[in-house]
Amino acid sequence: MAIQPEILTKSFELAYTYTRSTGPLIGRFLTALRERQILGVRGSDGRIIVPPAEYDPETSAALDALVPVADAGTVTTWCWVKEPLSHHLLRHPFAFALIRLDGADVPLLHMVDAGDEGAMRTGMRVRARWAEETRGSITDIACFEPARGVHR
């Protein structure tokens, strides 16, 4: 009879137990969200990037020219989440979508609460649904929802 080696086990939880400072650019973006305003940053090629990038994707130069953009935009692509998981912020079916906000050139990834999958489509207009209480976080935008009467 062969001797079975002892298997040692240890439970482990991966965690990041530090707080990252937001820095001046992202800090201003988050502060604006608390005030229910969305800011983008102008890149070296003139494109408006939302959320703002600290460094230019083309030149790697530091960026600092923040500009306001609208809280309404157009869905450029999306995927439907039929059964939200426990970590999702919406507890009912929703879409993850890339949304090009009016005044921005680079789309923002966020959730769209469209009611059902049949209501979602590429090219649809959406508007931010702001959280009841804002605190300077991306979740100050609770989600986006279909915008009635909002045209570009």
C-alpha positions in Angstrom: 0.0 0.0 0.0 1.4 3.4 -1.1 1.7 6.2 1.5 -0.5 9.2 0.5 1.3 12.5 0.9 -0.3 14.9 3.3 -2.0 17.8 1.4 -1.6 21.1 3.2 -4.3 23.7 2.6 -4.7 27.3 3.7 -7.6 29.6 3.0 -6.7 32.8 1.3 -8.6 35.9 0.4 -7.1 38.3 -2.2 -7.7 41.8 -1.1 -6.3 45.2 -1.9 -6.2 46.8 1.6 -4.9 50.2 0.5 -6.6 53.4 -0.8 -5.4 54.9 -4.0 -5.4 58.7 -4.2 -7.4 59.9 -7.1 -5.0 62.7 -8.1 -5.9 66.1 -9.5 -7.6 65.0 -12.7 -9.7 62.0 -11.6 -10.4 63.9 -8.3 -12.0 66.7 -10.3 -14.0 64.2 -12.4 -15.4 62.6 -9.3 -16.1 65.9 -7.6 -18.1 66.9 -10.7 -20.1 63.7 -10.6 -21.0 64.6 -7.0 -22.5 67.8 -8.5 -24.3 65.7 -11.2 -22.0 66.9 -14.0 -19.8 64.8 -16.3 -16.3 65.9 -17.4 -14.1 64.6 -20.1 -10.5 65.5 -21.0 -9.2 66.9 -24.3 -6.5 64.7 -25.9 -3.7 65.9 -28.1 -5.7 65.0 -31.2 -8.7 67.1 -29.9 -10.8 64.1 -29.0 -12.8 64.3 -25.7 -12.2 61.2 -23.5 -14.7 60.1 -20.9 -13.9 59.2 -18.2 -10.8 61.4 -18.4 -7.5 59.7 -18.9 -4.5 61.1 -17.0 -2.2 60.6 -19.9 -2.8 61.0 -23.7 -3.3 57.6 -25.4 -1.4 58.9 -28.5 1.5 60.8 -27.0 1.7 59.8 -23.3 1.7 63.4 -22.3 -0.1 64.4 -19.1 -3.6 65.7 -19.8 -5.4 68.4 -17.9 -7.9 70.2 -20.1 -11.2 69.1 -18.6 -14.4 69.9 -20.5 -18.0 69.3 -19.6 -20.1 66.8 -21.6 -23.8 66.0 -21.6 -25.4 63.4 -19.4 -27.1 62.0 -22.4 -25.7 60.1 -25.3 -25.9 57.3 -27.8 -25.4 53.5 -27.2 -22.6 52.3 -29.6 -22.6 48.7 -28.5 -24.1 46.6 -25.7 -24.6 43.2 -24.1 -27.6 42.0 -22.1 -27.3 40.6 -18.6 -30.2 38.2 -18.1 -29.3 37.1 -14.6 -27.4 39.7 -12.6 -24.8 38.3 -10.2 -24.5 39.4 -6.6 -21.8 42.0 -7.3 -23.9 43.8 -10.0 -25.5 47.0 -8.9 -28.8 46.4 -10.6 -30.7 43.4 -9.3 -32.8 42.9 -12.4 -31.8 42.3 -16.1 -29.9 45.2 -17.6 -27.4 45.9 -20.3 -23.7 46.9 -20.1 -23.2 49.4 -22.9 -20.6 51.7 -24.4 -22.2 55.1 -24.4 -20.9 58.1 -26.4 -22.0 61.0 -24.4 -22.9 64.2 -26.4 -19.7 66.2 -26.6 -17.5 63.2 -26.1 -15.6 61.2 -28.7 -14.7 58.1 -26.6 -17.5 56.1 -25.2 -18.1 55.4 -21.5 -18.9 51.9 -20.2 -21.9 51.8 -17.9 -25.2 50.1 -17.3 -28.5 50.7 -19.1 -31.7 49.9 -17.3 -33.9 49.5 -20.4 -36.6 47.3 -18.9 -36.1 44.3 -21.2 -33.7 43.2 -23.9 -36.2 44.0 -26.7 -35.9 47.7 -25.7 -32.1 47.8 -26.2 -30.6 48.7 -29.6 -27.4 50.2 -30.9 -28.0 53.9 -31.7 -30.6 54.4 -29.0 -30.5 57.6 -26.9 -30.0 57.3 -23.2 -29.7 59.7 -20.3 -28.0 59.3 -16.9 -30.2 58.3 -14.0 -28.4 60.0 -11.1 -28.2 58.4 -7.6 -30.5 59.9 -5.0 -27.4 60.8 -2.9 -24.2 61.6 -4.7 -20.8 61.1 -3.1 -18.1 61.6 -5.7 -18.0 58.1 -7.3 -18.8 56.6 -10.7 -21.9 55.1 -9.0 -23.2 58.6 -8.7 -24.5 57.7 -12.1 -26.8 54.9 -10.9 -27.3 53.8 -14.5 -28.5 55.1 -17.9 -32.0 54.8 -19.1 -33.7 55.2 -22.5 -34.1 58.9 -23.1 -37.5 60.1 -24.5 -37.3 63.3 -26.5 -33.5 63.7 -26.2 -32.1 64.2 -29.6 -28.5 65.0 -30.6 
